[in-house]
Every structure is written in C-alpha cells, then in structure tokens.
Amino acid sequence: MAFLAENLAPIMFAALIIVLLLGYPVAFALAFVGFFFGFIGIELGLLPATLFQAIPDRIFGQMSNETLLAIPFFTFMGLILEKSGMAEDLLDTIGQLFGPVRGGIAFAVIFVGAILAATTGVVAASVISMGLISLPIMLRYGYDRKIAAGTIAASGTLAQIIPPSLVLIVLADQLGRSVGDMYKGALVPGLMLVGAYTLYIIVTSIISPAKVPALPLEARTLRGSKLLLKVITSLVPPLVLIFLVLGTIFLGIATPTEGGAMGAVGALALALANRKLNFGLVQQSLYATAKLSSFVLLILLGARVFSLTFYGVNGHVWVEHLMTSVPGGEIGFLIVANLLVFFLAFFLDY
C-alpha cells in the first residue's frame, strides 16, 4: 500500500496506456482511469473525500468555453466543401495543370492536400477524398504503388498542422494559449512539410522517372484558355476563402470562432455558386459536424476527470521531473517528446 501511495501517478499513467491499447474509446478510458484512481486515492487518504465535487464546475467550464465553438464551424465548412465536390475539381484542375511534368499528379495531390488542409481541418475527409479520386488515376498511368499511396497518406495528414486545424484548437484550449498564436506557430512548419513532400517527388522524378510518369497527351483534355478558365473557377474561390478566414484571424480582425463562422457561410456560398447546395448535403454535413464535435467534447470532458485526479496525486510534478531529467536540456526534451508522440500515433487518433 505504501508503494501504491508513493507511485500512484506513474501507475495511473501506465493504466491509462493499457486501457487505451485494449481498444476502449479515449473519452471513456480517460474518465474511467480518473474515477478509478480517484477512489483509490481517497481510500488511501491521499485525496480529499470531496474531490469529485469539483467535476460539475469543470464540465460547466468546458461547455461554456467559447474557443471550442470554432470546432463545429471549421468542421462544417470543410464538410460542405468536401461533399460539394471541391476536392474532385481541384485534383482535376491541378492534375491537368501539372500533367506535362513528371510526377505531375503527385504534385497535384500534395498541393490539393495543402488546400484541403486549410479548408477542412479533418484528416479522414482529406485522405478519403484524395484516395478515391487520385489513386486509381495514378496507378492507371504507371505510378509506383508505394509512392502513390505514400503521397496521398502524407498529404492527407497536413490537415493536422495547417490552420485551421482542429488539433490546434484543442491544443490551445489545453495549453491556455490563444488559437491565433497556435495557428501562426503552425503555419511555417506546415508549409515546410509541403515543401519537403514536393522536393521528394522532384528528386524521385530525376532518379527514377519511370516511378512518377507524366500524364500522356490523350489524358490532358484541357489546354490553353479552357485550362485557364478552369483554374480561375476551381482554384481561386477556395484560395480566396482560405485567405479571408486565416487572414482575418492572423491580422486580429476576427477571432477564430468568428473566422470559422465566416468560413462556414463562405463554404455554403461556394456550394451554391457551383449549384451543388441542397438539403441532403446540408443535412449530411450537419450530422457529421455534430458527431465529430461531440467526440472532441467528450474527450475533453474525460480529460478533465483524469487531470483532476492526476493533479491531485501530483502527477504533473512527476511528469515535470521525468522530462527535466532527460539528458540534453531543451533539445533532449524536444526529441523525447516528439518520439513519444510519434509512437503514440501508431495506436491513437490525433
């Protein structure tokens, strides 16, 4: 019992990882471990008997957090654009634009991945859209399977980092920082990733041109003024929407929540302009938005229960000591933290 009392924080952390690896939903795993070890802490006299009376206040604080309102707005915006066929139009247009170049379709996938990331913020939506549309085309024209699949998967994950990312909104809430600061901090690394992916395709096209062939002449159906018109109608509107949403947030004109609301209205306007807006589209998008927003909120509520007990047994002090004892100072800490995130991502969604 003495060992348990002294090491409750590391045992609690290990128990959480075990419960997660068993496949239980993250929200319920966090809440269960928080409650279970909370009751153990109360029995051992480490925690006050009134510990869980703080939970209603924490839940109310979470539910009344205006920052999190940006999540449904940005999700709805992305889903409207995705379901109205924007991804198909963009891939077709940029694919035709880069068609004559070796690796052209791969470049199109990377750039469309970046544009979708800046409009959807939803990884699954980006990967599924690009996988369904571009993978058959890439394989049909002789692309190496590994490069085709890798390009789609890598470009889809740009939605994690390129603003407006849902992950960054949740992270801002947890760290107590402004969403605008998180977006500014993530923009350059996101663009560096796009540059790294593009450079990889360029190098591959020089070393192994057969793996990333150009589009054959018969597949390049748009040329000249037709291609220019297609670029203006398909590429410019989403870029303008991105600039309006992110530009107003970065310049401090709008809060992320206001920017998200403006983006949702802009997405509806784009779908209407493309004659894709209908009741079914709005209904599907609203349902998916409510579902995803509920997932995020439940995880945050579970995290509140977990952190209440974890802080109560000085878990934050244990984690701090663990990280400050890593050799190499700040650089060592960053390397270990990145490795932890890298391996956790094998088993857990963002």
C-alpha positions as CSV (number, residue, x, y, z in Angstrom):
1,M,0.0,0.0,0.0
2,A,2.9,2.3,0.8
3,F,4.4,1.6,-2.7
4,L,1.0,2.3,-4.3
5,A,0.6,5.6,-2.4
6,E,4.1,6.8,-3.4
7,N,3.8,5.8,-7.1
8,L,0.1,6.4,-7.8
9,A,0.9,9.0,-10.6
10,P,3.1,6.7,-12.7
11,I,0.8,3.7,-12.1
12,M,-2.2,5.8,-13.2
13,F,-0.4,6.9,-16.3
14,A,0.6,3.3,-17.2
15,A,-3.0,2.1,-16.5
16,L,-4.3,4.8,-19.0
17,I,-2.0,3.5,-21.7
18,I,-3.0,-0.1,-21.1
19,V,-6.7,0.7,-21.2
20,L,-6.2,2.7,-24.4
21,L,-4.3,-0.1,-26.0
22,L,-7.1,-2.5,-25.1
23,G,-9.2,-0.5,-27.6
24,Y,-11.5,1.4,-25.4
25,P,-12.7,4.8,-26.6
26,V,-10.3,7.6,-25.5
27,A,-13.0,9.7,-23.7
28,F,-14.3,6.7,-21.6
29,A,-10.8,5.4,-20.9
30,L,-9.7,8.8,-19.5
31,A,-12.8,9.2,-17.4
32,F,-12.7,5.6,-16.1
33,V,-9.0,5.8,-15.1
34,G,-9.6,9.2,-13.5
35,F,-12.6,7.9,-11.4
36,F,-10.9,4.6,-10.5
37,F,-7.7,6.0,-9.2
38,G,-9.6,8.9,-7.6
39,F,-11.5,6.5,-5.4
40,I,-8.2,4.6,-4.6
41,G,-6.6,8.0,-3.7
42,I,-9.5,8.9,-1.4
43,E,-9.3,5.4,0.3
44,L,-5.5,5.8,0.8
45,G,-6.1,9.3,2.3
46,L,-4.0,11.0,-0.5
47,L,-7.0,12.9,-1.8
48,P,-9.9,14.7,-0.1
49,A,-13.2,12.9,0.0
50,T,-14.8,16.0,-1.7
51,L,-12.5,15.6,-4.7
52,F,-15.2,14.8,-7.3
53,Q,-17.4,17.7,-6.2
54,A,-15.2,19.8,-8.5
55,I,-16.3,17.9,-11.6
56,P,-19.6,19.8,-12.3
57,D,-17.7,23.1,-12.3
58,R,-15.1,21.7,-14.6
59,I,-17.7,20.3,-17.0
60,F,-19.6,23.6,-17.0
61,G,-16.3,25.5,-17.6
62,Q,-15.6,23.2,-20.6
63,M,-19.1,23.6,-22.0
64,S,-19.0,27.4,-21.8
65,N,-15.6,27.7,-23.4
66,E,-16.1,29.9,-26.5
67,T,-12.8,28.9,-28.1
68,L,-14.2,25.4,-28.7
69,L,-17.1,26.9,-30.8
70,A,-14.5,27.2,-33.6
71,I,-14.5,23.3,-34.0
72,P,-18.1,22.8,-35.3
73,F,-17.7,25.9,-37.6
74,F,-14.5,24.7,-39.2
75,T,-15.7,21.1,-39.4
76,F,-19.0,22.2,-41.1
77,M,-17.0,24.4,-43.5
78,G,-14.7,21.6,-44.5
79,L,-17.5,19.0,-44.9
80,I,-19.6,21.3,-47.1
81,L,-16.6,21.9,-49.4
82,E,-15.7,18.2,-49.5
83,K,-19.2,17.0,-50.1
84,S,-19.9,19.6,-52.8
85,G,-17.1,18.1,-55.0
86,M,-14.4,20.7,-54.4
87,A,-11.7,18.1,-54.0
88,E,-12.5,16.4,-57.3
89,D,-12.5,19.8,-59.1
90,L,-9.2,20.8,-57.5
91,L,-7.5,17.5,-58.3
92,D,-8.7,17.5,-61.9
93,T,-7.6,21.1,-62.4
94,I,-4.2,20.9,-60.8
95,G,-3.6,17.5,-62.4
96,Q,-4.2,19.0,-65.8
97,L,-2.0,22.0,-65.0
98,F,0.9,19.8,-63.9
99,G,0.1,17.0,-66.4
100,P,3.0,17.5,-68.8
101,V,5.5,17.4,-65.9
102,R,6.9,14.1,-64.5
103,G,5.3,13.5,-61.1
104,G,2.5,15.9,-62.1
105,I,-0.3,14.0,-60.4
106,A,1.7,13.6,-57.2
107,F,2.3,17.4,-57.2
108,A,-1.4,17.9,-57.7
109,V,-2.1,15.6,-54.7
110,I,0.3,17.4,-52.5
111,F,-1.0,20.9,-53.3
112,V,-4.6,19.8,-53.1
113,G,-3.8,18.2,-49.8
114,A,-2.5,21.5,-48.5
115,I,-5.5,23.4,-49.8
116,L,-7.9,20.9,-48.3
117,A,-6.0,21.0,-45.0
118,A,-6.5,24.8,-45.0
119,T,-10.3,24.4,-45.6
120,T,-11.3,21.2,-43.8
121,G,-9.0,20.5,-40.9
122,V,-10.4,16.9,-41.0
123,V,-7.8,14.3,-41.8
124,A,-10.1,11.5,-42.8
125,A,-12.0,13.7,-45.2
126,S,-8.8,14.7,-47.0
127,V,-7.3,11.2,-47.2
128,I,-10.6,9.6,-48.4
129,S,-11.3,12.2,-51.0
130,M,-7.8,12.1,-52.5
131,G,-7.6,8.3,-52.2
132,L,-10.8,7.7,-54.0
133,I,-10.1,10.2,-56.8
134,S,-6.4,10.2,-57.4
135,L,-5.2,6.7,-56.5
136,P,-6.9,4.9,-59.4
137,I,-5.6,7.6,-61.8
138,M,-2.0,7.4,-60.5
139,L,-2.0,3.6,-60.8
140,R,-3.6,3.7,-64.3
141,Y,-0.8,5.8,-65.6
142,G,2.0,3.7,-64.2
143,Y,2.9,5.3,-60.8
144,D,4.8,3.2,-58.3
145,R,2.2,1.9,-55.8
146,K,4.3,2.9,-52.7
147,I,4.8,6.5,-54.0
148,A,1.1,6.8,-54.9
149,A,-0.2,5.6,-51.5
150,G,2.5,7.4,-49.6
151,T,1.9,10.7,-51.3
152,I,-1.9,10.5,-50.6
153,A,-1.4,9.5,-46.9
154,A,1.3,12.1,-46.2
155,S,-0.7,14.9,-47.9
156,G,-3.8,13.9,-46.0
157,T,-2.1,14.4,-42.7
158,L,-1.4,18.1,-43.5
159,A,-4.9,18.7,-42.1
160,Q,-3.3,18.1,-38.6
161,I,-1.0,21.1,-38.8
162,I,-2.0,23.6,-41.5
163,P,-4.5,26.1,-40.0
164,P,-7.5,25.9,-39.3
165,S,-6.6,22.6,-37.7
166,L,-9.0,21.1,-35.1
167,V,-6.0,19.7,-33.3
168,L,-4.5,23.2,-32.8
169,I,-7.9,24.4,-31.3
170,V,-7.9,21.5,-28.8
171,L,-4.2,22.1,-28.0
172,A,-4.8,25.8,-27.5
173,D,-7.6,25.0,-25.0
174,Q,-5.4,22.6,-23.1
175,L,-2.3,24.9,-23.0
176,G,-4.3,28.0,-22.2
177,R,-2.9,29.8,-25.3
178,S,-4.8,31.8,-28.0
179,V,-5.8,29.8,-31.1
180,G,-4.4,32.6,-33.3
181,D,-0.9,32.1,-31.8
182,M,-1.1,28.4,-32.3
183,Y,-2.1,29.0,-36.0
184,K,0.8,31.4,-36.5
185,G,3.2,28.9,-35.0
186,A,2.0,26.0,-37.1
187,L,1.9,27.8,-40.5
188,V,5.6,27.7,-41.3
189,P,6.2,24.1,-40.2
190,G,3.1,23.1,-42.3
191,L,4.5,24.8,-45.4
192,M,7.9,23.3,-44.8
193,L,6.2,19.8,-44.9
194,V,4.6,20.7,-48.2
195,G,8.0,21.8,-49.5
196,A,9.6,18.5,-48.2
197,Y,7.0,16.3,-50.0
198,T,7.4,18.3,-53.2
199,L,11.2,18.0,-53.0
200,Y,10.9,14.3,-52.6
201,I,8.8,13.9,-55.7
202,I,11.2,16.2,-57.7
203,V,14.2,14.0,-56.6
204,T,12.3,10.8,-57.4
205,S,11.4,12.1,-60.9
206,I,15.1,12.8,-61.6
207,I,16.4,9.5,-60.1
208,S,13.5,7.1,-61.1
209,P,11.4,8.8,-63.8
210,A,9.5,5.6,-64.5
211,K,8.0,5.6,-61.0
212,V,6.3,9.1,-61.5
213,P,5.5,9.4,-65.2
214,A,3.9,12.5,-66.8
215,L,0.3,12.3,-67.9
216,P,0.0,11.0,-71.6
217,L,-1.1,13.5,-74.2
218,E,-4.6,11.9,-74.6
219,A,-5.3,12.3,-70.8
220,R,-4.6,16.1,-70.9
221,T,-8.0,17.2,-72.1
222,L,-7.8,20.8,-71.0
223,R,-5.4,23.3,-72.7
224,G,-5.0,27.0,-73.3
225,S,-7.9,29.2,-72.4
226,K,-10.1,26.3,-71.3
227,L,-7.4,25.3,-68.7
228,L,-7.1,29.0,-67.6
229,L,-10.8,29.3,-67.1
230,K,-10.9,26.0,-65.1
231,V,-8.1,27.2,-62.9
232,I,-9.9,30.5,-62.2
233,T,-13.3,28.9,-61.4
234,S,-11.9,25.9,-59.4
235,L,-8.7,27.1,-57.7
236,V,-9.3,30.8,-57.0
237,P,-12.6,30.6,-54.9
238,P,-11.2,28.2,-52.2
239,L,-8.0,30.2,-52.0
240,V,-9.9,33.4,-51.5
241,L,-12.0,31.7,-48.8
242,I,-8.8,30.5,-47.1
243,F,-7.3,34.0,-47.3
244,L,-10.4,35.6,-45.8
245,V,-10.7,33.1,-42.9
246,L,-7.0,32.8,-42.0
247,G,-6.1,36.4,-43.0
248,T,-8.7,37.9,-40.7
249,I,-7.6,35.6,-37.8
250,F,-3.9,36.4,-38.3
251,L,-4.5,40.2,-38.6
252,G,-6.6,40.2,-35.5
253,I,-9.7,41.4,-37.2
254,A,-11.7,38.3,-36.3
255,T,-11.4,35.7,-33.5
256,P,-11.0,32.0,-34.6
257,T,-14.7,31.4,-33.8
258,E,-15.8,34.4,-35.9
259,G,-13.4,33.2,-38.7
260,G,-14.9,29.8,-38.5
261,A,-18.4,31.2,-38.8
262,M,-17.4,33.3,-41.8
263,G,-15.8,30.2,-43.4
264,A,-18.9,28.1,-42.9
265,V,-21.0,30.9,-44.6
266,G,-18.4,31.1,-47.4
267,A,-18.4,27.4,-48.0
268,L,-22.2,27.5,-48.3
269,A,-21.9,30.3,-50.8
270,L,-19.3,28.4,-52.8
271,A,-21.5,25.3,-52.9
272,L,-24.4,27.5,-54.0
273,A,-22.4,29.1,-56.7
274,N,-21.4,25.7,-58.0
275,R,-25.0,24.6,-58.0
276,K,-24.2,21.8,-55.5
277,L,-26.1,23.1,-52.5
278,N,-29.2,21.1,-51.5
279,F,-31.0,19.9,-48.4
280,G,-29.3,16.5,-48.4
281,L,-25.8,18.0,-48.5
282,V,-26.5,20.4,-45.6
283,Q,-28.2,17.6,-43.5
284,Q,-25.2,15.2,-44.0
285,S,-22.7,17.9,-43.2
286,L,-24.6,19.0,-40.0
287,Y,-24.9,15.4,-38.8
288,A,-21.2,14.7,-39.4
289,T,-20.3,18.0,-37.7
290,A,-22.4,17.2,-34.6
291,K,-20.8,13.8,-34.4
292,L,-17.2,15.0,-34.6
293,S,-17.8,17.9,-32.3
294,S,-19.3,15.5,-29.7
295,F,-16.3,13.2,-30.0
296,V,-13.9,16.1,-29.3
297,L,-16.0,17.5,-26.4
298,L,-16.4,14.0,-24.7
299,I,-12.6,13.5,-24.9
300,L,-12.1,16.9,-23.3
301,L,-14.6,16.1,-20.5
302,G,-12.9,12.7,-19.9
303,A,-9.5,14.6,-19.8
304,R,-11.0,16.9,-17.1
305,V,-11.8,14.0,-14.9
306,F,-8.4,12.3,-15.5
307,S,-6.5,15.6,-14.8
308,L,-8.4,16.3,-11.6
309,T,-7.1,13.0,-10.1
310,F,-3.7,13.2,-11.8
311,Y,-3.1,16.7,-10.4
312,G,-4.4,15.6,-7.0
313,V,-1.7,12.9,-6.7
314,N,1.0,15.4,-8.0
315,G,1.1,13.7,-11.4
316,H,2.1,17.0,-13.1
317,V,5.2,17.2,-10.8
318,W,6.1,13.6,-11.7
319,V,5.9,14.4,-15.4
320,E,7.9,17.6,-15.0
321,H,10.7,15.7,-13.1
322,L,10.6,13.0,-15.8
323,M,11.0,15.5,-18.6
324,T,13.6,17.7,-16.9
325,S,15.8,14.7,-16.0
326,V,16.1,13.9,-19.8
327,P,19.7,14.5,-20.8
328,G,20.4,17.2,-23.4
329,G,18.4,20.0,-22.0
330,E,15.7,21.6,-24.2
331,I,16.9,19.7,-27.3
332,G,16.8,16.4,-25.5
333,F,13.3,17.2,-24.2
334,L,12.0,18.0,-27.7
335,I,13.5,14.8,-29.1
336,V,11.9,12.6,-26.4
337,A,8.5,14.5,-26.7
338,N,8.5,14.0,-30.5
339,L,9.4,10.3,-30.2
340,L,6.6,9.8,-27.7
341,V,4.0,11.5,-30.0
342,F,5.4,9.5,-32.9
343,F,4.9,6.1,-31.3
344,L,1.6,7.0,-29.6
345,A,0.2,8.0,-33.1
346,F,0.7,4.3,-34.1
347,F,-2.2,3.4,-31.8
348,L,-4.2,6.6,-31.2
349,D,-6.0,9.0,-33.5
350,Y,-5.0,12.6,-33.1
